[in-house]
Amino acid sequence: MKTTSRFTILCLSALLCSTALTPFSAVYAAPPAASPAPMVNLPDFADIVDKIGPAVVNIRTTERVKATPDDQDPNDAEMQEFFRRFFGVPMPQQPAPAVPRGNNRRAPQAQEEVPRGVGSGFITSADGYIMTNAHVVDGASDVYVTLTDKREFKAKIIGSDKRTDVALLKIDGGNLPRVMIGDSDKIRAGEWVLAIGSPFGLDNTVTAGIVSAKARDTGDYLPLIQTDVAVNPGNSGGPLINLRGEVVGINSQIYSRSGGFMGISFAVPIDEALRVADQLKTGGRVTRGRIGVQIGEVTKDVAESLGLAKSQGALVAQVEAGSPAEKAGIEAGDIIQKFNGTLIDRPNDLPRMVGNIKPGTRATVTIWRKGVSRDFTLTVAEVEPDKVARADDKKGKPEQQATNILGLSVSNLSEEQRAKLKIDSGVLVEASDGSAARVGIRPGDAIQRLNNTDIKDAKQFNALVAKLDPKKLVALLVRRGESSLFVTLRPATPAP
């Protein structure tokens, strides 16, 4: 027993000595370190800017105005500019100095070139075609384009289209840098994009952000790309670029309450812009199709009451006399469901589809009428140039009356006004306040219908308004220019 105990003690002593000599880390190994979370690499735009930057240009526009007489006090010129900028009107003119006798001939006034504005653009071909916004060059006498290498060219305006805000310029040059064009239909919300332009005249400024939404309805012909890329005055006309270095849009608008960037900007999709540019290059203008209907929204209540499964399509509010739609048999109250077999989801889809059709083309329109779908065939006409119907001839008008419970004061339409507005009956809005003003009705509009009753004159209109129930909404068919739209509002409660 003693021998065994001694042997056990010796073995334990050897083990303790061995342990004491072993490093601590070998005995108590630290747990394996957790693998680091995979890092998401942020995009590096430097290579894209190096590649695309030389094809982005600064656009400077000027206007020719009468030169200031040499003997005019410079302080007067400064005051003229002050009044123009801050009050929107010129400073009252001082009497002209007397002309000495014997010199009744007035010297011809020379013209001078004054700065008008700055913007951006991008070269799409090596021989010098440039795309920009229509509002950048609108009203300019001369347009100058400056490249990143400081070369300056005088540009020719090939054409511009205000409806899409696209313009095409041309400079004389060869082997010029040009951008690569992408596919705006393939962009996705959340995708990184960047802009290059000249905000506030600062050439070749690069900003970046993401696509916020693909198709914002801000116009009849354009579903714009919404981004949070910083865009400011001077960025207009510059390219919106994806991570492949391709142009997917033309920076065009911002939403702002201050005049500066507030996190929301809009770009014209490059696919739409190219279609416009091709027509401008070929003929100097854009032709669009029309079928001659005024349309409105199909609300959920309307869809349910008419037996439609969804609130889709475009409600025909009015059919223009002699238009393709009238000749085909389409009537007010029809709901256009398809155009050439393509579903109309929202009302704005229809003018875009029709606008892209070449005038003279035959097309099929599917409508919903009295619980049944029907197909009509028509020949697409051409959109007429923009016209602003004026209804401001106040000669011989009665004294303006106080507004009624809708907030409207109206008068009878003259023959000339009915002809300009292309309507047979209705009343002219002389004043608008209260409920009417809040929904956007303004002087110069015409009221054609109150609920389901056509309006013949002011006396009838005021009599109908006097009988309205303040608890119920009222639908007015309002004509402005060449467009008609149903507007709903609630009458004000009459004062006790």
Summary of the structure (lengths in Angstrom):
residues: 496
radius of gyration: 34.2
end to end distance: 120.1
largest distance: 151.4
contacts: 1436
relative contact order: 0.08
helix: 23%
strand: 33%
